[in-house]
Structure formats: structure tokens, C-alpha cells
Amino acid sequence: MAFAFAGIRFSLALSPRSVIHGDRKNGGNASLTFLKDSLPRKVLAGNSSYDPDSASTTAAASRKVLAPGGESDGLSSSTDSIGNPEVSPDDLEVLQESTGLSIQDEGKIKAGQTPMSSEAMDDEAMDDEIMNEGAKQSIHSQANQTIEKVEEKPRFIAPPGSVKRIYEIDPSLEGHRAHLDHRYNQYKKMRGLIDQNEGGLDAFSRGYEKFGFIRSADGITYREWAPGAKSAAVIGDFNNWNPNADVMNRNEFGVWEIFLPNNADGSPPIPHGSRVKIRMNTPSGIKDSIPAWIKFSVQAPGEIPYNGIYYDPPQEEKYVFQHPQPKAPKSLRIYESHVGMSSPEPKINTYVSFRDDVLPRIKRLGYNAVQIMAIQEHSYYASFGYHVTNFFAPSSRFGTPDELKSLIDRAHELGLLVLMDIVHSHASNNVLDGLNQFDGTDTHYFHFGSRGYHWMWDSRLFNYGSWEVLRFLLSNARWWLEEYKFDGFRFDGVTSMMYTHNGLQVAFTGNYNEYFGYATDVDAMIYLMLVNDMIHGLYPEAVTIGEDVSGMPTFCIPVQDGGVGFDYRLHMAIADKWIELLKLKDEHWKMGDIVHTLTNRRWLEKCVAYAESHDQALVGDKTIAFWLMDKDMYDFMALDRPSTPRIDRGIALHKMIRLITMGLGGEGYLNFMGNEFGHPEWIDFPRGDQRLPDGRVISGNNNSFDKCRRMFDLGDAGYLRYRGMQEFDQAMQHLEEKYGFMTSKHQYISRQDEGDRVIVFERGDLVFVFNFHWTNSYFDYRVGCLKPGKYKVVLDSDDKLFGGFNRIDRTAEYFSNEGFYDKRARSFLVYAPSRTAVVYALSED
């Protein structure tokens, strides 16, 4: 029989055997065969990146010394050095001075820069720090050309360093030295135990070469950690689901193992595409589970539970990466996306469609990184991918693992980094498909009782003090980087990880006692330090971003200096501030309040700023566009009919909010797909009615996909006002690409005028002027500046192309005058219309 799913055809076919293994009979194997006609065949040939021999030839030290909170597995671990995979120019002009680049035009990418943090500087030092455009910017000749290979950074996990550096960076930490020194000592102790018992962090993080299904020249070895199980057997199509055919053996550490030899004809004992599970006799009874380290799982149409899939396609069908990974850009501009809802049509979109249709759009818009949500398999689609069931498996809703690889390879061809939204903060409580009660116990991968349950998310919480949990999560992070060539991660829910209260019903005020005390989960902090150490040591160009709302000090300080090790923190307070302001009338907005929120970040700790993310787009919340324009968006966005005051205000503020967020909010910027043009609909995943235990019913949406899509055609339509907002967002990205202002060390805020409702600041070589006043426009308005010369307009939110009123003369020249103004050595006069943002730069002629 056969059925189709996510654009793939699964054929259930008998696979003859020529030997009897256990109770299996000849000809009794069924397999799922993947027929992929959507992948380009020219890239499906070549050698696999997986070496079957390396998985079975691992060396080991004694496992008798147990780590705190868990056990070693008694198995060997590799100490082999890892190979170095191949990694991956004149000033980029912002077309039409950042206003005229249309969505159909191809963009270009800047490559080969290293991130740096911004900091306030004295005027005397600023001149030396402002970047030289010609010396520091380079681009590729075409967006679709392969990035030239560059010399790699060495792969090396540095030993623990000194914790002293964090006290030099932030002297306020001295009062919490006992806690921080204890944390670092525990981290060093864990590193030592890993070195002693596993051969180092490099070997420890390659658990996928040891656990799960490991193919070798002679057959397949399957291993699973399930200490609570009394007996275990691997079952599936290949042995007619016979629990007596392939019984596994248990070692002293609770690891079950079986070796399945090849068939007499040399074919593998489990055919590619076979459904597989592990049957265990557990304290909770007989249980069939999807293997914890499964690399692919599918849900057959009409069925509720998922099935693990033994995924090992023939060599000629394996996707071979064609393009090296780009270097991390200096300024990170992230397009947050979800593959399933990325189609204008009400359906689940595919990896292939996203590759062909969405990636070129992201490139043209001027973003240099795409962050993809919901990659790890999750049985509940409406969880947005955050209730993960199979951590090593890419979601089969969207296609096959090889199709995901082709997506990532295409992004690299375009010069885009691909970041994965990884979930290590919690796991689905699904017992059928996931890790919950995997071996029949409550404490297998998770904490016991209430500490192991997140009541708000209805999910399970990992025990980061368990040795095997550390192996599982570290290996999981490495698997996605190694096998799929992701360029880094956005770690979800880090605040929940770092505190035993999980950040629930806690208002963080910034008092350091909130960060360093009994409420801190030191085990989780050590895991975060280990995973950042592993990632940055073995994948030096990889980027890690942590979702932390608490403001944990040292979060983005390197581990060797005593920090947690992330590259960036998501600046989550900004989005909350905009929602707070949007509930008020314009006259109640405080310029100082806006500036404080945007600039309130720790010294030397980089942030990714965003005005809104996927959170604000969910049903029950509102996007910025919807807060601003509400139901008028449905009737007054066509250019052939009159606008309304609400629409005019909304479009103007939508642009200003996004630009000032990018201009002041951090060293990186993020936008959720569709919000660049003010997508009019919220996100509502298909769902049926839900009956609660008390008998109440929560109404669903009749399993509709109507509001689980992105109508990109609205932003492209020249007859709609959405187009202007999209053009502005695109110009904003290309302006940053040219001037690199987000990572400039020069940042100075010269004016926060509560009466005029004006904010003026310098960042890099640019002068930004925002007039938030709802009616007042200002002629001959003096603004301070650092450098002398002739200034010109390089971005104007009031440009007609952006849906504005065209009140700024873009041909005008602005000459600086000597003399201090707003504590600046020079100044020039501008026209600042109401509700506009204008960016000025020194003229090059």
C-alpha cells in the first residue's frame, strides 16, 4: 500500500530477507520507501557525510566514576580528532539611496566580518572608531554566487579560564563572588569529569555516533538509555513487530543494546524507510516508544501516534552540500520564519517551497540570516514547534531530512546564515511519541514531581544534572550543526532553564540578588556554559542567541571569562514596551522612556533587538500593525480609495518604530515573516474543540489553515499600502548593510525632547532624527553632529515610495556649522515633519 504525506510518497512494500534473525522470517519485512522527485537530482550524488566505521570504532576510558546527578553509560566514546569541513567585495550602495530598491531587485551580501558590541564613547575617541567604509566593507558580485572559501578558524574547545574577567567588566558582581565562583568551579569540575570519563567534550557531544541506530559495514547496532525498563526489544516492519525477535541486552548503566547483522546478501537488516520502535517492560507496564535518538518520524494519515523511521537512504539519494557556510556577519539581521505557515495558501508548506520561494524573498529584502522555527519534530502542530517530541528528527510535516538539507544549502548559496530555533528548555509531555516516561518512570530525562513539570507550558523540564541528559542535549545541538550545517541557534526559554521557579510569577527588577541565589539552577547554568563552549570551540563561526527576559548578568560574556557564553541576548523588553505604548495615546508617549528601554543593556553584552516577533502575532495578541490600524486594515489599504487618519498614523508609526528599534536597540535585529509589511492577520493554528476535565469546552477553529499562513502577495501588490511598508523595511535593511551602524562603537543620543517629541542620535556615521509629534512639523530644526561637512538624506520614512507624504526634499544639502549644540561640536538645520524618521549621512562628493 502507499500514502502521500508532505509532498513525499511512502510505499509500504515487502522487503525479502535471505537469513533468519531471531524469530524473523524470510520475506517478512515492510519498509517505507521515500520517492523524492522534488530534489534536484544533480545534488543527490556523492559521498555521505556519515562514516559508518567511525560510529563503531570508539575508544574509551573507565566509566566507574559517576558524574553528579547521573551515571555514565559504560560505553566507549570517541577521542578521535574531528575534521575541518570547508567553510565559507567595493562599497555596497543602497539602491536609490535606500529608497528605490524594489522587491524584484536582487540584493548583495557583505561577508567576512566579526561582531562587536557598541558602547558609548567620548567625542575625542569617536573619530578613530568610526569605520572606514572602503576598508571594512566587501560584497559578493552576485547574490546567487557561491561564497568564496576563506581560511577556517581552528576547531578547539578551550580549557576553562579564569573567572576574574567578569568582575573587571562588572564590578557589581563582586558582592556575589561566592555564588559565581561556585558556579565556575562546578563547571570546571564537570569539564574534568567529562575529560576523565568520556575523553573530552568533543567526544561526549558525539552521542549520535553511539546511541540510536548506528550503521556499520557488518550491520546495525541499536542502543538506548532506559534504566527504568525491565526488558527491551527493537520492533518494526523489518521483523513483523515481533517483540521476541530482537531482544536487547542491558548493561550496568541502564543502556540497552543489540547488534543486527546484515542479511546474507549484504543488505542492511533494517531497510531504509522501515517503521521502528522499542518495546519495553516498564514500571508502568508494556510500552512501545519511538527511539529517543530517532532521526526521522512520521504520522501516517488517519493515525494519531507517530512512528519512528529508520532513515538511511541509498548513497546516490543522499543530499550532498554544494556550498560552504558563510562567515557570521558583523551586523546580524534575522528573518524569523516558520516553514509550515510560509505559504500564501491555507496549507502546510514544505522545505522545498520555502527553499524556492521564500529564501530569495528574504535575500531581496536585505536580511542576512534566516531563523527557522519548529524544525525539531513535534506531534502537536499548534505548539509552534515548542513541544518537541523527537529531538534529532526534522519535522516530517514539511518534507524529508534531505529536503531540509537542500533548503539550508540554498540559503548558504544566497549568503544567508541559517539559525535554528532549538528547544532545550523543556519537552513535550506526550507519552506516546516523546521522551516523557520513556522508560516508564517519571524521572528518566526530567526532574521528579513539580520541579519536572512546567504548569504554564504543560511540558516536562529536563534534569540538567543528569550525565545522560547532558550527553543527549549536547549531542543534539552538535547533530544539527554537523549533519544539517545550521549556522547557529536561538535557544528558546532560557529564562525558564536558569531558575528553579522557571521565571513564573516573578518580576525581575534588576536587583542582583534575583540572579545569584538559591533560585538559580546551577546545573542548568553549567549545561548552558558547556553547550556554548562546545559550539564555539568546534564551530567557531556559529552564532548562539539566548531568549532571556530576566537580564541575567554575564549572559553574553565568554565562558573562559566566567560568563554563560552566548553571543547575543534577545532584547525582549523592547517588544513589551511598544505594546505598552500602543495602548496609550500619542501624547502620553515619553521620549526618554523609549530611549531608556532601547538602550538598557549590559556593557559588552550584545543584544538582538526586535519590535515584534512571532509571540505578538499569535491569536489572542496583536501585531504592531493591528494595534495601530485595527479593522481599518481590511477596508482602507487600497491605493485607489481614500485613506483614514488611523491608517495614516499606523503606517507612519509602523515605520518609525521599526527604524528606531534597529537604530538604538542592539547589535542585531529580528523580524518575524510578514510583519515587515504589516501582515493583517494574526496566527491561529488549525485546531478542533478542546474539552476540559471539568466539562468546559474551548472552541477551536474547525481545524482551519486560513490564518496559519503568510500572505506575501499583499506586500508585493503595487496597488496596496502594504507595499510601502515592505519597501521601507527593505530600504532599512540595505541601509544597515551599507553603513553597519548597528555594530558601530560610536553611539551618542544628543536629544530627547519631551515637548517637541523629538529624538536625535548618532550611530556610526549616521544622524537619525525622529519626530513623534502627531501634528507639529519643525522648519530649520537644529540637530547636533560630530563630523563637519555636507550631509544628505539617505533614508526618509515620508518618501512616497514608502507610503509617505513626500514632504522631504531628497536633493537638499545640509551643511554643518561649527559651535556646540546639544553637547555636539557641530550642528546643521533640517526640516522634521510630524511622524517622520529621517537619516542623514555625510555626502561623499
N, C-alpha and C positions, 0 to 999 in steps of 0.2 A: 504494500500500500504506500501511498505518498501523500504528503501535505505540504502546503507552502506557508512560509512564515517570514515576515520582514524581508520580503524580496528574495528569499532563499527557498529552494525546493529540497525537502527532506524525503529521501526514498528509503523506506523500510524494506530491506532486502535480506534474504538468507545468504550467509557467508560460509561456504563449506570449510570444514576442518579435516585435516588428514591425520590428526592424532587425538587420543582421548586424554583429557587432563582432569583428574578428579572424577566427578560424575558427569562431566560434559560429554555429549555425544557428537559424532561427526555430523556436520551439516546442521547444527542446532543454533547457529549464531545469527542474530539480526543486527543490522547496523543502520545508522543514519548517514547517508552519503550526501555530501554537500555539492550541489551543482552550481558553480558560481559563473554566471555569464555577464555580470556587471563589472568585473575587474578587467582592466586591460591585460591581455594575455602576455604582452611583451615583458611585464614585470613579474610574472609568476614563475619565472625560471631562475635557476641558480641554487646556490648552497644555502641551507638553512642556517640561521644564527645559533641554533641549538646544537650542541655537541653531545650526542648520547653517551659517549665514553666518559666525559668529564663528570657526568652525574653519578657514575658508579665507581669512580676511582678516587674517592676522597680519603684523605689521611686524617688521623685523629689523635687526640690526647685523651687521657683518662677522664671519665665523666663522674668520678666518685665525689668530687667536690661540688656541692649543690649551691646554686645561686640563691640569694634571699628571695623568698616568696615563691619559689618554684623549683622545678627539677630539671636536670639535664636529661637528654633523651637517650643517652647510651649509644648514640650512633656516631659514625665518623663525620668529620667536617673538613672541607677542602681548605688547604693552605696554599693552593696554587696562586700565583700572581695572575691578575686579570689583564687581558689585552686592552690596548688602546684603540677604540674604534675611531674611524675618520670623522673629524668634526668639521663642522664648519666653524663712484668713489668720489671731486669738484662739488661745489656747494649746491644743495638741493633748493631750488626756488619753489616757493609756494605759488602754485599757478594762479595767475591773476591776483597776485599779492594776497593769497589765502582766501579769495572770494570766488574765483571763477572756475575752480576745478569741479567738473560735474561728475556724477556717479558713473558715467560711462567711461571716464578717463582712467587710464592706468596710473597708479602711483609708483613711487620708488621707495627703496628702504635703505636706512642707514645701518651699517654693520660695524661690529668690532669695537664696542665701547664698554667701559666698565662703569657700573653705577656708583654714584657718590651721593652723600647726603648734603642737604642745603643747610646753611647756618647764617645767622645774622653776622655782618662784618662791619668794621669801621670803614668810614669813607676812604681813608688812606689806603686800605688794603684792597678795596674793591676793584680798582683799576687793574691790578695784577691778576685778579681772579676771574674777570670776565673772559669767557672763552673766545678764542680766535676762530672765527667761522671756517676760514680756509684751511687752518691746520688741524681742526678737530672733527670735521665732518667729512664723511665719504659715503658714496652711494653706489649701488649697482647700476649698470647701464640699462637694464630692463628688469621689471618686477618678476617676470616669469623665467629669468635665467637662474641656473643653479649657482648657489653661493660659492665663491672660490674657497678652497680649503685653506685653513690657517693653522699655524702651529698650535698644537694642543697644550693645555696646561697639564702638568703631571698628575696622575691619579695617586693620591696618597692621603691616608687618614692620619692626620697629625695626632701625636700623643697629647694627653691632657696638658694644658699650660698652667699659667698662674692666674689665680682669681683676683689678683691685685688690680688689674686694669679697670674693672668695673667701679672700683672705689675712686679711681682717678677721674673717670668720666662723670660719675655722680657721687659726690661726697656725702650726700644724704643717706647713702646706703650704709655708711659706717655704723649707724645705730642698729643695723640688722646683720652685722657681720657674722654673728654666731649662726644664724639661720643660713645665710648664703654660703659660708664656709662649709657647714654641714652638708648642704646640697651638693657642693662641688666635690667634697670628699666622697660622698656616696656615688657620685658619677664616676670618679676615678676608681673607686672600688669595683664598680660594675665593669668598667673597661678592663680592669685587671682580671676579673673572673672570666670575662669573655676571651681575653687573650690566653688565659691558662687552660680553659676547658674547651674552647672552640677554635683556637688558632687565630683569633683576632676578629674584629668587627667585619672585615671583608668576607671572611668565610661564614661567619654567623648569619650574615644578611643574604646568603645564598640558599636559604632553606628550600626553595623551589627546586633545587637540584637533588634534594634528599627526600622530601615529602611529596605526597600525591603520587601520580603515575609518572615513573621515570623510565624512559625507553633506553635500552642498550642494544648492542649487537645481538645478544642472546635472547632477549625477551623484554618483559616489563616488570619492574618492581613497584609495588604499591605500599606506601607507608602512611600511617595515620596515628596521630597522638590522641588517644581516647582512654585515659587511665581509669575512668569510671566503668568502662564496659567489661563484662564478664567473658564474652566471646565475641568474635567478629569474623565476617566473611565478606568478600567482594562479590557482588552480584550484578547482573545486567543482561543485555541482549546476547552477549558473547557466550554466556553459559546458561541461557534459558532461565535466568533469575533463580537458579538453584542454590540455596544457601548452604548446601552440603558439598558443593563442587570445589570451592576455593576458600577453604578455611584459613584464617590468618593466625600467626603466632605473635605472642606478646612478650616484650622484654621487660626488664625490671623497672623501667621508667614509664611504662604505660603506652609504649609505642607498638602498634600492631603492624605486621609486615608479612608480605607474601611475594614470591617470585613466580611469574608465569612465563614459562619458556616459549620460544617461538614454535609455531607449527612445523611439522616435518618438512613442508615446502619452503620454510624460511619466512613465511608471512607472520606478522605480529599476532599474538594471541588475542588481542582486543582490536578489532577493526576500527579504523577511523570513523567517527560518527556514531559509535555504539553508545547506547544509554547505559550508565553505570551508577551504582550506589553502594554504600556499605551497610550491611545488616549487622546490628549489634544487639546482644542481650544485655540490657542495662538495668540499673536500679528502678527505672520507670517502665520496664517491660521491653518487648522486642521493638526495635526502631530501625527503619530504613532512612538513611541520611545521605544527602549529597556530599561527597568528599570535600573536606574543608579547603583543600588546595586545588579544587577543580578549576580548569582553565576555560571552561565554557559550559553553559547550562541553558536549556530551552524549556519553554512551556508550550506543550502541544495544544492546538486549538481545541477548545471544549474541555480542557483539563484544568484543574486548579493547581496542583503541585507542579514544580519544575522537575526536570530530570538533568542529572549531570551528564555531560557528553565527553567521551574520550576524543579529544581534538588533536589529531596528528595527521594532517593531510599529506598526500604524496609529495615528494620533494619538488616535483615540477609544478605543483599548485601553490606552494608556499610563497607568500609575497616577499619580494626582495627589495629592501630600501634602495632607492636610486640617488637620494640627495642627502648631503651632510647636514647636520643640525646647525642652525645659525648660532652665532655667539649671542649672549644675552645683551640686549640693547642698553644703552645708558639711561634712556628715558623709557619707562615701561608703560605702554598704552594698551590696555587689555579690553578685549571684546568678550564679555561673558555670554555664554551661549549654552543651549540645550539642543542636542541633535533632534530629539523626537518632536519638538514643537517648532522646528525651524522652517517648516513649510507654510506657504500661504494657504494651503488646502487643509481642511479639518481631518488630519490623519496623523499617524506616527511616521515621521520622516526617517530616512536611512543615512548611514555613514556615506554612502555613495552620492546621494543627492546633496548632502551637506558639503562634501568634497567638491562637487562640480558647480554648485550654485551659490553656496554661502561663503566659502573661503575667498573666492575672487571679490565678493562684495566687501568683506572685511578688509582686504588689501586695498581696494579702491578708496574706502572710507578713511584710510590713513592709520589704522591701528597696526601695531607690530606684534601683538600677541593675542591668541585666542584661548580663552579659559573655558573648558568644556565640563559641564555638569553631568551627573548621572551616568558615568562610564561604568563604574562597578555595578555588577548585576544586582537588581533589586526587584523582588517579586511584586511589590506594590508600586505601580507606576505613579500614583498621585503623591508618593513620598518625595517627589522631585529628585530621587536618587539618593536620599539621605538615610533610608532604611536598608542598608546593604545586607544582602543575603550571601552572595558569593564574591569574596574579596578579590580573587585573582581572575575573575571572568568578566570580560566586557559585555555590556548588556546586549543580549541577543535580539531585543526588540528592533534594534537598528541595523542588524546585519551580522556578519561573521567577524572573527578576530582579524582575518586578513584584510577585510574591507576597512576596518578601523586603521590598520597599518597604512593602507593606501591613502586614507584621509590625512594622517599625520605627515606622510611623505610629501603629499601635495602642499601642505601648509609650509613645510620646510623649503620646498621649491619656490614658494612665494616669499620666502624670507620671514615667515611668521613663526614665533615661538608657540608651542602648544603646551598649555598648562592644564593639569588635571585637577579637578575638584575632588580631593581624596578625603575619605571619611574614616578616620581612626579614632574618633571621639566616642563612638557608640556603634551598635549593630542592631539590626532588626530583631525583634523578639519572636519572629517566625520560627516555630519549632520544626515545621515540615521541610523548609528549604534552606535555612540558615544555620548559624552556629549555636543558637540558643538551645540549651540542653542537648547538645550534640551527642555526648556520651551518656545521656540520661541523668546527669547531675546539673545542679543549678550553678555550680562554681567552676565549670570547666575552663572557659575563657574569661569569665566575668567574676566580679565581686559577688559575695553572698548577700542575700536579702535586699534591703532597701538601698544599700550602697551600690548594688549592681543593677539598679533599675532607675531610669530617668522618667519620672512621672509625667513630665510635660511632653516629652517626645515619645513616650510609650515604647522605650527601647532599652537594650542592655548596655551596661557600662563595663569596659574592659578592666581587668586586673593587671595594671602595668608593672606590678611587682613579680609577676609570674615569668619564669625563664622562657617557657614555650610561647607565651603571649608576645614577649619581646621578639623572639625569633620570627613568629608569624607576621607581626606588623612591620618589622624592619625589612624582612624579605618581601613583603607585599609592596612597600614603597620602591624597593630596588627592582622588582619584577616589571613594574610599569615603565621605569626609566630604561631598563636594559632590553626588554623584549619589544616594547612598543615605541621606544625613542621619544617618550614625553620629555619635555624640557624643564619640568618642574611641577610644583604642586601649590595649590591653595588648600591648606589644611583647614578643614571645617571644624567648628565647635571647639576651638582650643580653650576658650574660657571654661567650658564645662570640664575639660580634662584637668585643668590646673588646680581646681579647688574641689574639696570633698563636698561642698554644698552645690557644686556644679553651676555656680553663678545664679542660682534660682532665688528669687525674692531677696536679692542683695543689691543695694545701691552703692556702687563704688564711688567714693568721693575723692580719691587720690591720696588718702592717708596711707603711708607705707605699712602701717600695721595690718591693713587689709590684705597685703600681698605676702607677708612673711610671718606665718604663724601656724597654728595647728590646723587651720582650714586649708592650707596648701597641701596638695597631693604631691609629695616629693617623688614618689615612684613615677608619676606621670611626667613631672619635670625632667627626670632623668631620661625617660623614653624620648621626650622631645629633643633633648640635647644629643642623645645617641643618633636619632634619625637625621638631625641636621648635620652632625658630624659625618655620618656615612654618606649622605647625599653630596655634601660639598667636597668631601675628600675624594670620592670615586667619580663624581660627575661635576667637575669644577665650574662648568658653565650653567648648571642647573639653578633654578630660582625657587626659593621657598617663601610662601606668604602665609602668615598665620591670621586666622579670624579670632581676634581677641578684643572684647569690648571693655575689659577691665582696666587696661592700661598697665599691665604688668611691667615693672622696670626690668631692664636688661633683656627684654624680649628679642630685640634685634641686634644684640651685641654678640660677636663670635663666641663660640663655646670655649675656645682656648683662652679667651679673656674673662671667662666667668659668666658669660651670658647664655641665653637659651639657643641662639644660633640662627634665628630666622633672618631672611634678607629684608622682608617688609612685614609691616603690620597693616591690616585693613583698618583704615580710619573710619570706624563705624559711627562715631558720634556726629559726623557731618550730615549723613542722611537723616538722622533723627532730628537734628537742628532744623533742616529745611522743612521737614514735615511740621515741626512745631511752629515755624514762622508762617507756613502756608495756611495755617488755621487762623491767622491774625490778619487784620487789615494792614495795608502797606504802611500807614502812618505809625504803626506800632513796631515796625522793624527797627532794630538798633544796629547801626553800622559797626560799632565796637563789639557787639555780641557776635556778629557774623565773622569778623576778623579773628576774634579770640578762638572761636570754635575751629576755624580753618587752620590756624597756626599753632594750636595747642597740642604739640607733640614733643617727644623726648629728643634731646640733643643726640645726634649721631645715630638715631634710630629711624630708618626710612619708613614712610607710610605710602600706601596706595589709597588715594582719595576717590570718593565717588559721591555723586549727588543722590543716586538711587541705584539699587541692584535688583536682583530677582525678588528679594523679600518684599519690596514695595509694590511689585507688580502682581502679587498673588491676590486671589479673590479674598475679600474682606479688608483689603488695604487699597490704597490708591497710588498710582504713579504721580509724579510731579505734574505732568501734563493734565491728568484728570483732576488733580486738586485745583489747578489753575483754571481750567476751561469747562470742566464738568460736562453736562449734557449738550452744551453748545457745540462740542466737537462733532456731534452727529449731524448737525444741520448747517453749520456755517464755515466749513473748511474748504469749500469750493471757491475758486477764484472768480467764478462768473456770478457770484452773488455777494451782497454786502457783508462785511464782517460785523462783529459786535464788539462793544468795549471789553467784554470778558475775553473774547478771542484775541484782540489786540494786546491786552495786558498779558495774557497767558503766553503768547508766542514770544513777546519781548522778555519776560522774566525767565522763561524756559531757557533761552539762550544765555542770559546773564548768569543764572545760577550755575549752569554747567561750566562756563568760562572761568568764573571766579573760583569755583571748586578746583579746576585744573590749575589755575594760576597760583593759588595760595595753599592748597590743601595737602600737598605731599610731593613725593618724588616719583610717584606713579599715578595712573588714572585708570578707572574702570567704568565701563558702561554695559548695561545689560541689553542684549539684542532687541532692537525695535525701539528702545527708548530714545535713541538718537533723533528720531523724527516724531517723538511723542505718541507712540502707539496708543490708539484709543481704547483698547480693550484690556481688561485685567486677565490674569491667567487662572483658568479653572480646569483642572484635570478631569477627565471623564470619571464619573463615579455614580454608583447607584445609591438607593436609600440605605441608611445605616440604622439598625435597630439596637438601642442601648439596653444594657441589662435591666434597667428599671422600666422598660417597656416603651420609652420615648423613641421617636423616630426622627432622625436627622435627614431631611430631604436631600437627595442627590440632584444630578443634572441629566438624568436619563442616559448616563454614560456618553454624553456628547463631547465631541472634539472641537466644537465650534469656537470655544475660547481657549483652546490649547494649541495655538498656532501663532505665527508672526506674519502679519500682512505687509510684507516688504513692498508690495506694489503701491501702497499708499505713499511711502517715502519717495518712490520713483516717479509718481504721477505729476507731470508738469502742470496740471490743472487744479492741484490741491495745495493747500497751505502747508501740509506736512513736508512737502519738498523743500521749502525754505529752511525749516528746522534741520532737516538732514544735511542740506548744503552747508549750513553753519557748523554743524558738528564736524563735518568733513574738513572744512577750512581750519577749524580749531586744531584738529589732529595734525594737519600738514604744517600749520604754524609752529607747533611744538617740534615737529620733525626738523624744521629748518633751524629754529633758534635754540632748541634744547633748554628752554627756560625752567622746566621742572627740576632739573638737576644742577642748575647753576648755583654756585655758592653765594652769589650776590642776590640778596632779597632785602628790600627796605620798604616799609609801609610809611609813606610820608603824610597821608591824610585819611582821617576817619571823621568826617564832618556830619554830626547828627542833625544839624539844621539844614544843610544843603542836601543831605542824604547822598554824599559822595564819598567814594573810597578810591584813593590813588596809591599805587605801589609800583615798585620796580622789581623785576625779576630777570636776571641775566641782562641782556642789552635792551630789554623792552620796558616801556612805561604803559601801565594799564590804568584806564580811567573809567570808573563805573559811576553812573548817575542813577540811583534807585528812586529818585523823586518821581512821583506819579504824574505831576503836571509841570514842574519847573524845568526849563531849559536854561543853560547858562552860556552867554556870549563872553568871549575874552576871559575865559576862566583860567587862572594861572595854576600850573602844576609844576612841582619840583622835579628836577632830574639831576643825574650825576654827571653825564658826559656832555661836553659842548658840541654844537654842530647843528645841522639841519635835520629835522625829524619829519617823518612821513607816516601816514596811516597804513598799517599792514593788516588790520582786521577791524571791521566795523559791523556790529550787530544790527545796525539800522540800514544796512545795504538792502536794496530792493531784492537782490538775489536771495536774501535770507528772510524774506517776508517783512522787511522793514519799510520805513517811510522815506529813505534816501535823503536824509537831512544833512549828511556829512559830505563835504566836497573832497573826494579822494585824490584830487590833483593838487590840493593845497599843500604848502610847505610851511613848516613851523621851525623858526629859528630860536635857539636858546639865548637867554640873556644872563649875564653874569650878575651875581648877587644872591645872597641866601634867601631862600623861601621854603617854608615847611622843613627847615633844617637841611635843605639841599643847597649845594653850592651854585646851582643854576636853576632856571625855570623857563617855560615857554607858555604861550597863550593858546587855548583850544576852545572849540565850541562843543559843549556837552549837552546834547538833547536829553529830554526826560526818558527814563527807562532805556538807556543805551549803555553799551560797553564798547570802548574804542581802545585799540592797542597801537602804540606808536613805536617806531624804531628809527635809529639813525639812518639817514639816506646814504647810500653807498656812492653816489656821484658827487 
